[in-house]
Amino acid sequence: MEKAIRIYRTIDEARALSFPMISTGEATAIQWELSHIVNDQSSTSAKVAKLLTLTDRIVKIPKEFSVCSQKCSHCCHIPVSISGVEADLLAETSGREIKKRGGLFLNKYSPCPFLRKNECSVYDVRPLVCRAHFAFDDPQYCKAQTVPHATYTVASNGFLGKVMKAIDYLNQDKRAGDIRAFFK
């Protein structure tokens, strides 16, 4: 059953949405988990995978308000900035070879190299920016890439910024760039 909250909204209505805050207990747990993930003894790829799973907990509430739906892939054609360690995890999981270590954005609105039949072929290990990107207004705005609309991104939540900093820390001297610069 479709959630009642997933009604199509105007841009102004969507921008006026306010989300319940994460409880103090959950915020403390997320902060504790974040610091322990970075300092544990697992591999870098395992740490990145844990950080991405933690991201899913952080975006649980905004995700409920999103108008995003399965097989909608409009956001899979916009620039997707990833770190080298995220690229390593994608390569390990997908079996695809990294063509080069990051770089500039390539074709601004070309399909993601992991998009298959309007679905993400690496959904379980999709990058941070993909996990934290939701639309809140009429999905028609997603189709028109020149129309600004109400979205949720990494910059929308302080905890997501901390996850990004943790991934950057793990990335160390590896380059970052658009996902299309890493994979064919």
MDAnalysis code that builds the backbone (N, CA, C; Angstrom):
import MDAnalysis as mda
import numpy as np

u = mda.Universe.empty(552, n_residues=184, atom_resindex=np.repeat(np.arange(184), 3), trajectory=True)
u.add_TopologyAttr("name", ["N", "CA", "C"] * 184)
u.add_TopologyAttr("resid", np.arange(1, 185))
u.add_TopologyAttr("resname", ["MET", "GLU", "LYS", "ALA", "ILE", "ARG", "ILE", "TYR", "ARG", "THR", "ILE", "ASP", "GLU", "ALA", "ARG", "ALA", "LEU", "SER", "PHE", "PRO", "MET", "ILE", "SER", "THR", "GLY", "GLU", "ALA", "THR", "ALA", "ILE", "GLN", "TRP", "GLU", "LEU", "SER", "HIS", "ILE", "VAL", "ASN", "ASP", "GLN", "SER", "SER", "THR", "SER", "ALA", "LYS", "VAL", "ALA", "LYS", "LEU", "LEU", "THR", "LEU", "THR", "ASP", "ARG", "ILE", "VAL", "LYS", "ILE", "PRO", "LYS", "GLU", "PHE", "SER", "VAL", "CYS", "SER", "GLN", "LYS", "CYS", "SER", "HIS", "CYS", "CYS", "HIS", "ILE", "PRO", "VAL", "SER", "ILE", "SER", "GLY", "VAL", "GLU", "ALA", "ASP", "LEU", "LEU", "ALA", "GLU", "THR", "SER", "GLY", "ARG", "GLU", "ILE", "LYS", "LYS", "ARG", "GLY", "GLY", "LEU", "PHE", "LEU", "ASN", "LYS", "TYR", "SER", "PRO", "CYS", "PRO", "PHE", "LEU", "ARG", "LYS", "ASN", "GLU", "CYS", "SER", "VAL", "TYR", "ASP", "VAL", "ARG", "PRO", "LEU", "VAL", "CYS", "ARG", "ALA", "HIS", "PHE", "ALA", "PHE", "ASP", "ASP", "PRO", "GLN", "TYR", "CYS", "LYS", "ALA", "GLN", "THR", "VAL", "PRO", "HIS", "ALA", "THR", "TYR", "THR", "VAL", "ALA", "SER", "ASN", "GLY", "PHE", "LEU", "GLY", "LYS", "VAL", "MET", "LYS", "ALA", "ILE", "ASP", "TYR", "LEU", "ASN", "GLN", "ASP", "LYS", "ARG", "ALA", "GLY", "ASP", "ILE", "ARG", "ALA", "PHE", "PHE", "LYS"])
u.atoms.positions = np.array([
    [0.844, -1.189, 0.000],
    [0.000, 0.000, 0.000],
    [0.884, 1.245, 0.000],
    [0.553, 2.189, -0.834],
    [1.302, 3.442, -0.933],
    [1.041, 4.278, 0.326],
    [2.080, 4.862, 0.885],
    [1.913, 5.695, 2.073],
    [1.171, 6.967, 1.723],
    [0.297, 7.392, 2.601],
    [-0.496, 8.596, 2.370],
    [0.389, 9.835, 2.238],
    [1.561, 9.817, 2.865],
    [2.444, 10.980, 2.838],
    [3.030, 11.208, 1.446],
    [2.988, 10.193, 0.595],
    [3.591, 10.282, -0.730],
    [2.675, 10.940, -1.753],
    [1.928, 11.916, -1.318],
    [1.123, 12.672, -2.267],
    [2.029, 13.647, -2.996],
    [1.670, 14.002, -4.189],
    [2.489, 14.948, -4.927],
    [2.255, 16.341, -4.378],
    [3.350, 17.035, -4.145],
    [3.302, 18.356, -3.541],
    [3.856, 19.398, -4.501],
    [3.481, 20.627, -4.238],
    [4.119, 21.719, -4.965],
    [5.509, 21.907, -4.360],
    [6.344, 22.649, -5.048],
    [7.692, 22.911, -4.531],
    [7.606, 23.611, -3.178],
    [6.737, 24.603, -3.045],
    [6.631, 25.337, -1.778],
    [6.148, 24.440, -0.642],
    [5.179, 23.579, -0.918],
    [4.701, 22.661, 0.124],
    [5.809, 21.708, 0.548],
    [6.558, 21.199, -0.422],
    [7.639, 20.269, -0.113],
    [8.748, 20.949, 0.688],
    [9.070, 22.181, 0.339],
    [10.125, 22.903, 1.071],
    [9.709, 23.220, 2.501],
    [8.418, 23.290, 2.739],
    [7.918, 23.601, 4.082],
    [7.855, 22.367, 4.983],
    [8.113, 21.183, 4.432],
    [8.079, 19.967, 5.255],
    [9.095, 20.069, 6.381],
    [8.709, 19.602, 7.532],
    [9.678, 19.490, 8.621],
    [9.605, 18.059, 9.136],
    [10.746, 17.519, 9.466],
    [10.819, 16.117, 9.866],
    [11.029, 16.018, 11.368],
    [10.474, 14.963, 11.959],
    [10.773, 14.745, 13.383],
    [12.275, 14.554, 13.558],
    [12.802, 15.062, 14.630],
    [14.231, 14.941, 14.888],
    [14.556, 13.525, 15.361],
    [15.798, 13.122, 15.150],
    [16.265, 11.848, 15.696],
    [16.279, 12.001, 17.208],
    [15.835, 10.971, 17.903],
    [15.810, 11.041, 19.368],
    [17.233, 11.207, 19.901],
    [17.339, 11.715, 21.120],
    [18.641, 11.907, 21.747],
    [19.374, 10.580, 21.868],
    [18.641, 9.541, 22.244],
    [19.253, 8.215, 22.364],
    [19.784, 7.714, 21.032],
    [19.004, 7.895, 19.964],
    [19.442, 7.459, 18.635],
    [20.626, 8.302, 18.173],
    [20.605, 9.596, 18.440],
    [21.717, 10.468, 18.057],
    [23.001, 10.032, 18.760],
    [22.898, 9.711, 20.041],
    [24.062, 9.244, 20.800],
    [24.572, 7.923, 20.236],
    [23.657, 7.022, 19.914],
    [24.039, 5.719, 19.360],
    [24.717, 5.876, 17.999],
    [24.192, 6.761, 17.169],
    [24.786, 6.994, 15.851],
    [26.185, 7.580, 16.005],
    [26.344, 8.550, 16.875],
    [27.656, 9.167, 17.099],
    [28.665, 8.137, 17.605],
    [28.244, 7.296, 18.546],
    [29.120, 6.252, 19.088],
    [29.516, 5.278, 17.982],
    [28.530, 4.823, 17.208],
    [28.794, 3.865, 16.139],
    [29.723, 4.462, 15.081],
    [29.510, 5.714, 14.752],
    [30.340, 6.395, 13.770],
    [31.804, 6.389, 14.187],
    [32.080, 6.745, 15.427],
    [33.473, 6.785, 15.880],
    [34.082, 5.384, 15.970],
    [33.274, 4.397, 16.324],
    [33.806, 3.036, 16.431],
    [34.041, 2.385, 15.071],
    [33.248, 2.716, 14.096],
    [33.455, 2.165, 12.751],
    [34.813, 2.601, 12.211],
    [35.117, 3.879, 12.323],
    [36.368, 4.406, 11.784],
    [37.575, 3.788, 12.482],
    [37.446, 3.491, 13.766],
    [38.586, 3.000, 14.545],
    [38.641, 1.486, 14.703],
    [37.692, 0.744, 14.138],
    [37.751, -0.711, 14.328],
    [38.829, -1.324, 13.433],
    [39.067, -2.599, 13.581],
    [40.182, -3.257, 12.894],
    [39.802, -3.889, 11.554],
    [38.601, -3.660, 11.075],
    [38.189, -4.260, 9.811],
    [38.829, -3.536, 8.627],
    [38.680, -4.119, 7.451],
    [39.255, -3.526, 6.239],
    [38.577, -2.193, 5.930],
    [39.225, -1.404, 5.115],
    [38.652, -0.118, 4.718],
    [37.310, -0.329, 4.020],
    [37.220, -1.312, 3.122],
    [35.957, -1.571, 2.426],
    [34.856, -1.965, 3.404],
    [35.195, -2.754, 4.414],
    [34.201, -3.146, 5.420],
    [33.740, -1.928, 6.221],
    [34.668, -1.034, 6.530],
    [34.307, 0.185, 7.251],
    [33.379, 1.060, 6.407],
    [33.692, 1.202, 5.126],
    [32.847, 2.003, 4.236],
    [31.461, 1.388, 4.150],
    [31.378, 0.068, 4.028],
    [30.077, -0.619, 3.977],
    [29.278, -0.353, 5.262],
    [29.941, -0.369, 6.402],
    [29.271, -0.088, 7.683],
    [28.784, 1.361, 7.730],
    [29.585, 2.283, 7.232],
    [29.180, 3.693, 7.202],
    [27.964, 3.892, 6.295],
    [27.921, 3.174, 5.193],
    [26.781, 3.282, 4.287],
    [25.520, 2.705, 4.924],
    [25.660, 1.611, 5.666],
    [24.521, 1.038, 6.387],
    [24.037, 2.003, 7.469],
    [24.966, 2.655, 8.144],
    [24.607, 3.661, 9.150],
    [23.838, 4.809, 8.496],
    [24.210, 5.169, 7.291],
    [23.504, 6.217, 6.543],
    [22.030, 5.871, 6.384],
    [21.742, 4.610, 6.117],
    [20.342, 4.190, 5.959],
    [19.534, 4.456, 7.232],
    [20.153, 4.282, 8.383],
    [19.467, 4.606, 9.649],
    [19.232, 6.100, 9.786],
    [20.208, 6.889, 9.378],
    [20.113, 8.343, 9.519],
    [19.009, 8.913, 8.635],
    [18.823, 8.359, 7.444],
    [17.835, 8.909, 6.502],
    [16.476, 8.209, 6.578],
    [16.284, 7.398, 7.576],
    [15.033, 6.632, 7.695],
    [13.796, 7.537, 7.709],
    [13.817, 8.613, 8.472],
    [12.645, 9.494, 8.570],
    [12.411, 10.277, 7.278],
    [13.415, 10.980, 6.735],
    [13.149, 11.709, 5.484],
    [12.721, 10.779, 4.344],
    [13.238, 9.566, 4.328],
    [12.880, 8.612, 3.282],
    [11.374, 8.340, 3.270],
    [10.757, 8.336, 4.442],
    [9.313, 8.101, 4.543],
    [8.498, 9.208, 3.882],
    [9.049, 10.402, 3.788],
    [8.347, 11.546, 3.205],
    [8.623, 11.697, 1.706],
    [9.527, 10.900, 1.200],
    [9.969, 11.009, -0.181],
    [8.912, 10.520, -1.167],
    [8.907, 11.109, -2.353],
    [8.037, 10.656, -3.436],
    [8.794, 9.711, -4.374],
    [10.021, 9.371, -4.031],
    [10.823, 8.468, -4.853],
    [10.174, 7.082, -4.883],
    [10.302, 6.418, -6.026],
    [9.712, 5.088, -6.160],
    [10.637, 4.176, -6.948],
    [10.427, 2.883, -6.792],
    [11.236, 1.897, -7.500],
    [11.067, 2.077, -9.005],
    [12.137, 1.870, -9.715],
    [12.218, 1.997, -11.173],
    [12.210, 3.442, -11.667],
    [12.138, 4.413, -10.770],
    [12.321, 5.806, -11.181],
    [13.829, 6.034, -11.130],
    [14.408, 6.472, -12.201],
    [15.866, 6.591, -12.237],
    [16.342, 7.971, -12.701],
    [15.511, 8.966, -12.538],
    [15.914, 10.303, -12.982],
    [17.164, 10.796, -12.260],
    [17.273, 10.525, -10.963],
    [18.451, 10.980, -10.222],
    [19.694, 10.162, -10.577],
    [19.526, 9.073, -11.295],
    [20.660, 8.252, -11.725],
    [21.317, 8.805, -12.994],
    [20.922, 10.008, -13.372],
    [21.504, 10.672, -14.539],
    [22.195, 11.985, -14.160],
    [22.205, 12.308, -12.871],
    [22.855, 13.537, -12.423],
    [24.266, 13.211, -11.923],
    [25.130, 14.198, -11.772],
    [26.478, 13.929, -11.256],
    [26.425, 13.252, -9.887],
    [27.292, 12.258, -9.708],
    [27.370, 11.516, -8.448],
    [28.829, 11.496, -8.013],
    [29.144, 12.312, -7.037],
    [30.508, 12.391, -6.540],
    [30.747, 11.257, -5.542],
    [31.788, 10.463, -5.802],
    [32.141, 9.381, -4.889],
    [33.619, 9.485, -4.534],
    [33.977, 8.837, -3.440],
    [35.374, 8.781, -3.013],
    [36.030, 7.544, -3.623],
    [37.333, 7.506, -3.582],
    [38.068, 6.345, -4.068],
    [37.729, 5.081, -3.295],
    [37.505, 5.207, -1.975],
    [37.174, 4.012, -1.185],
    [35.769, 3.508, -1.502],
    [34.859, 4.408, -1.857],
    [33.541, 3.959, -2.312],
    [33.679, 3.247, -3.658],
    [34.532, 3.768, -4.534],
    [34.787, 3.121, -5.824],
    [35.379, 1.727, -5.608],
    [36.310, 1.605, -4.652],
    [36.895, 0.293, -4.352],
    [35.819, -0.698, -3.918],
    [34.912, -0.254, -3.050],
    [33.828, -1.126, -2.583],
    [32.916, -1.524, -3.743],
    [32.584, -0.560, -4.599],
    [31.753, -0.863, -5.775],
    [32.451, -1.868, -6.688],
    [33.759, -1.710, -6.889],
    [34.516, -2.628, -7.741],
    [34.549, -4.032, -7.138],
    [34.828, -4.122, -5.841],
    [34.857, -5.421, -5.149],
    [33.528, -6.141, -5.273],
    [32.458, -5.414, -5.049],
    [31.127, -6.002, -5.003],
    [30.592, -6.347, -6.390],
    [30.843, -5.484, -7.348],
    [30.274, -5.676, -8.681],
    [31.162, -6.508, -9.603],
    [32.441, -6.608, -9.272],
    [33.377, -7.299, -10.143],
    [33.845, -6.438, -11.308],
    [33.456, -5.187, -11.307],
    [33.865, -4.277, -12.383],
    [35.205, -3.646, -12.051],
    [35.943, -3.349, -13.079],
    [37.265, -2.759, -12.918],
    [37.164, -1.237, -12.888],
    [37.957, -0.641, -12.022],
    [38.038, 0.822, -11.983],
    [38.897, 1.258, -13.162],
    [38.362, 2.165, -13.982],
    [39.113, 2.571, -15.173],
    [40.161, 3.629, -14.867],
    [39.888, 4.495, -13.892],
    [40.895, 5.449, -13.436],
    [40.465, 5.988, -12.081],
    [41.371, 6.616, -11.420],
    [41.126, 7.095, -10.054],
    [40.476, 8.458, -10.030],
    [39.179, 8.511, -10.275],
    [38.451, 9.761, -10.127],
    [38.739, 10.751, -11.234],
    [38.330, 11.958, -11.003],
    [38.541, 12.996, -11.985],
    [37.366, 13.940, -12.026],
    [37.354, 14.754, -13.014],
    [36.291, 15.733, -13.165],
    [34.977, 15.061, -13.519],
    [33.896, 15.824, -13.406],
    [32.615, 15.313, -13.855],
    [32.667, 15.162, -15.363],
    [32.139, 14.068, -15.831],
    [32.155, 13.821, -17.268],
    [30.914, 14.428, -17.900],
    [30.019, 13.607, -18.407],
    [28.790, 14.107, -19.013],
    [27.791, 14.369, -17.894],
    [27.427, 15.605, -17.690],
    [26.621, 15.997, -16.538],
    [25.332, 15.196, -16.365],
    [24.678, 14.812, -17.444],
    [23.396, 14.111, -17.319],
    [23.398, 12.765, -18.035],
    [24.483, 12.037, -17.960],
    [24.522, 10.707, -18.552],
    [24.126, 9.673, -17.493],
    [23.681, 8.490, -17.921],
    [23.258, 7.485, -16.941],
    [24.428, 6.972, -16.108],
    [24.144, 6.623, -14.885],
    [25.133, 6.004, -14.006],
    [25.577, 4.685, -14.636],
    [26.852, 4.343, -14.546],
    [27.315, 3.092, -15.137],
    [26.733, 1.846, -14.465],
    [26.100, 2.000, -13.321],
    [25.505, 0.864, -12.618],
    [23.989, 0.789, -12.788],
    [23.437, 1.634, -13.628],
    [21.994, 1.640, -13.882],
    [21.662, 0.554, -14.901],
    [20.775, -0.366, -14.525],
    [20.340, -1.466, -15.387],
    [18.819, -1.547, -15.370],
    [18.199, -1.348, -16.514],
    [16.732, -1.420, -16.633],
    [16.045, -0.548, -15.582],
    [16.527, 0.673, -15.453],
    [15.997, 1.668, -14.506],
    [16.110, 1.242, -13.043],
    [17.052, 0.372, -12.737],
    [17.304, -0.019, -11.348],
    [18.807, -0.016, -11.087],
    [19.152, 0.229, -9.839],
    [20.553, 0.248, -9.426],
    [21.046, -1.190, -9.271],
    [22.085, -1.537, -10.020],
    [22.625, -2.903, -9.946],
    [23.549, -3.095, -8.746],
    [23.859, -2.018, -8.031],
    [24.706, -2.107, -6.828],
    [23.984, -1.480, -5.633],
    [22.676, -1.648, -5.586],
    [21.845, -0.959, -4.600],
    [22.346, -1.147, -3.163],
    [22.756, -2.348, -2.798],
    [23.182, -2.597, -1.416],
    [24.458, -1.863, -1.033],
    [25.277, -1.489, -2.022],
    [26.521, -0.766, -1.737],
    [26.568, 0.571, -2.473],
    [25.403, 1.097, -2.821],
    [25.367, 2.383, -3.532],
    [26.033, 3.451, -2.674],
    [26.627, 4.445, -3.329],
    [27.388, 5.481, -2.613],
    [26.529, 6.323, -1.656],
    [27.213, 7.013, -0.777],
    [26.571, 7.879, 0.213],
    [25.613, 8.875, -0.427],
    [26.057, 9.574, -1.460],
    [25.195, 10.605, -2.043],
    [23.920, 10.016, -2.642],
    [23.973, 8.783, -3.105],
    [22.769, 8.124, -3.635],
    [21.818, 7.749, -2.498],
    [22.363, 7.268, -1.402],
    [21.557, 6.855, -0.246],
    [20.852, 8.036, 0.407],
    [21.422, 9.208, 0.262],
    [20.902, 10.384, 0.965],
    [20.258, 11.382, 0.015],
    [19.766, 10.925, -1.121],
    [19.134, 11.831, -2.083],
    [17.673, 11.426, -2.263],
    [16.769, 12.323, -1.896],
    [15.337, 12.068, -2.026],
    [14.640, 13.308, -2.565],
    [13.573, 13.089, -3.298],
    [12.735, 14.195, -3.777],
    [11.465, 14.234, -2.951],
    [10.976, 15.438, -2.691],
    [9.789, 15.607, -1.856],
    [8.600, 16.243, -2.562],
    [8.806, 16.688, -3.785],
    [7.702, 17.332, -4.492],
    [7.268, 16.447, -5.664],
    [6.498, 16.985, -6.546],
    [5.974, 16.214, -7.665],
    [7.122, 15.580, -8.464],
    [7.086, 14.247, -8.689],
    [8.154, 13.577, -9.437],
    [8.364, 14.123, -10.850],
    [7.393, 14.836, -11.377],
    [7.562, 15.444, -12.702],
    [8.729, 16.422, -12.712],
    [9.015, 17.033, -11.555],
    [10.135, 17.972, -11.477],
    [11.470, 17.246, -11.670],
    [11.528, 15.982, -11.310],
    [12.766, 15.211, -11.476],
    [13.087, 15.024, -12.959],
    [12.062, 14.883, -13.757],
    [12.247, 14.656, -15.194],
    [12.842, 15.884, -15.882],
    [12.441, 17.059, -15.444],
    [12.930, 18.304, -16.041],
    [14.167, 18.741, -15.271],
    [15.325, 18.422, -15.788],
    [16.573, 18.660, -15.063],
    [16.892, 20.132, -14.856],
    [16.182, 20.998, -15.539],
    [16.445, 22.427, -15.368],
    [15.497, 23.080, -14.375],
    [14.538, 22.325, -13.835],
    [13.564, 22.866, -12.880],
    [14.043, 22.561, -11.466],
    [14.297, 23.585, -10.661],
    [14.716, 23.324, -9.275],
    [13.545, 22.745, -8.485],
    [13.849, 21.829, -7.596],
    [12.774, 21.286, -6.764],
    [13.295, 20.879, -5.397],
    [12.391, 20.466, -4.541],
    [12.721, 20.196, -3.146],
    [13.326, 18.798, -3.000],
    [14.596, 18.765, -2.637],
    [15.289, 17.499, -2.443],
    [15.988, 17.480, -1.090],
    [16.344, 16.287, -0.673],
    [17.105, 16.048, 0.543],
    [18.447, 15.505, 0.085],
    [19.545, 16.029, 0.625],
    [20.881, 15.596, 0.218],
    [21.774, 15.457, 1.446],
    [23.015, 15.098, 1.230],
    [23.977, 14.966, 2.327],
    [24.035, 16.244, 3.155],
    [23.919, 17.388, 2.513],
    [24.002, 18.674, 3.219],
    [22.789, 18.939, 4.107],
    [21.747, 18.123, 3.997],
    [20.515, 18.351, 4.749],
    [20.574, 17.868, 6.190],
    [21.605, 17.115, 6.560],
    [21.631, 16.494, 7.878],
    [23.065, 16.489, 8.399],
    [23.256, 16.999, 9.603],
    [24.593, 17.069, 10.191],
    [25.268, 15.723, 10.354],
    [24.482, 14.680, 10.655],
    [25.074, 13.349, 10.795],
    [25.610, 12.846, 9.462],
    [24.927, 13.175, 8.369],
    [25.410, 12.758, 7.054],
    [26.733, 13.441, 6.721],
    [26.879, 14.691, 7.144],
    [28.154, 15.379, 6.978],
    [29.264, 14.673, 7.740],
    [28.942, 14.145, 8.920],
    [29.937, 13.405, 9.708],
    [30.296, 12.088, 9.024],
    [29.311, 11.424, 8.436],
    [29.588, 10.188, 7.695],
    [30.492, 10.509, 6.506],
    [30.196, 11.605, 5.809],
    [31.025, 11.997, 4.672],
    [32.459, 12.289, 5.116],
    [32.623, 12.959, 6.253],
    [33.966, 13.242, 6.769],
    [34.690, 11.948, 7.126],
    [33.958, 10.971, 7.679],
    [34.571, 9.677, 8.012],
    [35.021, 8.964, 6.739],
    [34.206, 9.002, 5.702],
    [34.592, 8.380, 4.426],
    [35.797, 9.118, 3.839],
    [35.802, 10.439, 3.920],
    [36.954, 11.224, 3.439],
    [38.224, 10.853, 4.210],
    [38.089, 10.648, 5.517],
    [39.229, 10.251, 6.342],
    [39.769, 8.893, 5.882],
    [38.876, 7.954, 5.636],
    [39.286, 6.629, 5.163],
    [39.864, 6.689, 3.750],
    [39.421, 7.650, 2.965],
    [39.879, 7.805, 1.587],
    [41.345, 8.196, 1.511],
    [41.821, 8.901, 2.520],
    [43.192, 9.386, 2.625],
    [43.651, 10.041, 1.336],
    [44.593, 9.458, 0.625],
    [45.134, 10.139, -0.552],
    [44.504, 9.668, -1.862],
    [43.460, 8.862, -1.785],
    [42.798, 8.431, -3.011],
    [41.969, 9.579, -3.556],
    [41.841, 9.641, -4.853],
    [41.090, 10.716, -5.476],
    [39.594, 10.487, -5.351],
    [38.861, 11.513, -5.632],
    [37.406, 11.454, -5.676],
    [36.967, 12.036, -7.007],
    [35.743, 11.783, -7.371],
    [35.218, 12.339, -8.608],
    [33.870, 11.743, -8.938],
    [33.396, 12.011, -10.115],
    [32.116, 11.480, -10.536],
    [32.224, 9.973, -10.746],
    [31.169, 9.256, -10.419],
    [31.163, 7.794, -10.553],
    [31.508, 7.374, -11.977],
    [31.144, 8.206, -12.950],
    [31.410, 7.889, -14.355],
    [32.897, 8.001, -14.694],
    [33.649, 8.740, -13.874],
    [35.087, 8.849, -14.090],
    [35.812, 7.598, -13.600],
    [35.193, 6.867, -12.670],
    [35.795, 5.649, -12.147],
    [35.434, 4.415, -12.973],
    [34.198, 4.374, -13.473],
    [33.693, 3.166, -14.135],
    [33.179, 3.470, -15.534],
    [33.336, 2.513, -16.433],
    [32.858, 2.649, -17.815],
    [31.369, 2.451, -17.877],
])
